[in-house]
């Protein structure tokens, strides 16, 4: 039984809200399509499936939230008729979803339908009896639908008698509308139940491997926010379904007015410790503080996570800064944006921001809550070198200027060095702090990474791209880029946040068609050869599509388990340890390496890596750099690296292309400048 469904008290949790919102949106789409396209009316009945999934995974209140949201949106889009469909699908979907969760048989569902059907019929008839305008609209719609069907039938030879009898039947149905509505609602309820029983079960079978987890689940602490000082006493934490603790035992304290750095290798427990400090209750040990952690509340705790796009909710930058704050809250948005390096960007759409700009925005939104405790989980990972220095200086200044505490999770020694206290974790425990050893290992020979096809140049000619072209929010990203990457070449693309680097990467991989110009691999457009250029995303989790590492590699293109194991070995992850690991149990750095292994399994001609070093500890960075060098020099792979982190890249790339405001402003291949 899903954990969320066993809870009986407390407000809706974030994972319940997220599931309800997504499934409600899907129910609205299905309902509206069925409503406006009469020949696809059956589609509206399938709204029972997403709403049933909500009932299966979560509490009744989550289903009610989904039903309310879908009803309001359906009403705004298509009027009152669609609301009836949503409510009926929610009632039946809720019944079937709960039945599937509790293992009830079809007989229980049939008994439930025998009760729900007449109740819904009585409510529908009552509403139509009270609201005359609604009744007239409903009957007029029924009458007009019949007129359209009648017109079609009248054109078919030999149907005159059928049309005559149907006219009499429709006239009777409209006269005795209350009986007609009752019969239709009861029949629809039974039909929805049949669809729900068949298709909800099929969907649940497909989603069985997915276990939605809220890694920021908080204890229901009724006290007002009071996150500091906070002390951890022999704290341990184990994730649901795990065989061992991810953290602990750990004992430490954080006081007001100080900056604390948490360092350690990937998977050492840094992010888990940050979540405990943010208010997630430990599985063992004790956390003491004068009030609640108050995550997200003014005067409480603010958390900036590794992937800022998960925290950005506003359409415009200025809207996102104040999203979720009480009405009338006084926030100097312009000053906050200026402090994080986004001066003058309040009117920009958040969808057009680069990864680094999104991280700056997440920091600004956190500060808008005037937190007493700010937790930064790799908040500088996607920011360019100058931006990292600025954000680190900002984090360092906050304890003194605002009397708050800052806990900064980082892999960078220069960022940790400015903290008042530095704690290093290894295997979930605190260890004596020391600079990590530098790994000089290289990729194993024999990995299946040789290009599958004939090496060919990657050529961009006059490439420009504008997001939202022709709208008031259009945003140029690239402007007239001419670039040729020769076979087996190593190219480093650099530039500030918003310079167009990630857009260039997506165009190189054929995943984004430029507004103007063309990108070719050999003599054909690269968009016609998707897969020949492998792209490693900034956020590796987006590339992992299966439950376990081994299954993900097979889905990515590894022909068999041996090839998957070889790809894992190429990125330094032994198959014996990682093949059966769930992808959601991996650290950010481990997910990045698994995503790279999936690309290598396809044997691409060109490998494009967008910020590959972000979130990796120093040994992992050095190992990845050595791996990329081996791919280029030993296996003949063309490598394009887009990165803010230049350390060690001379081993991989001997050419640097610099972008500024979407244009190539320097190219060491043309200028003869060394890396």
Beta strands, then each sheet from edge to edge (+ up, - down):
strand 1: 230-237
strand 2: 247-254
strand 3: 259-264
strand 4: 284-288
strand 5: 301-304
strand 6: 373-377
strand 7: 405-409
strand 8: 421-426
strand 9: 429-431
strand 10: 458-467
strand 11: 475-485
strand 12: 490-494
strand 13: 516-521
strand 14: 524-525
strand 15: 533-536
strand 16: 606-610
strand 17: 638-642
strand 18: 655-660
strand 19: 663-667
sheet 1: 2+ 1- 4+
sheet 2: 5+ 6+ 7+ 3+ 8+ 9-
sheet 3: 11+ 10- 13+ 14-
sheet 4: 15+ 16+ 17+ 12+ 18+ 19-
end
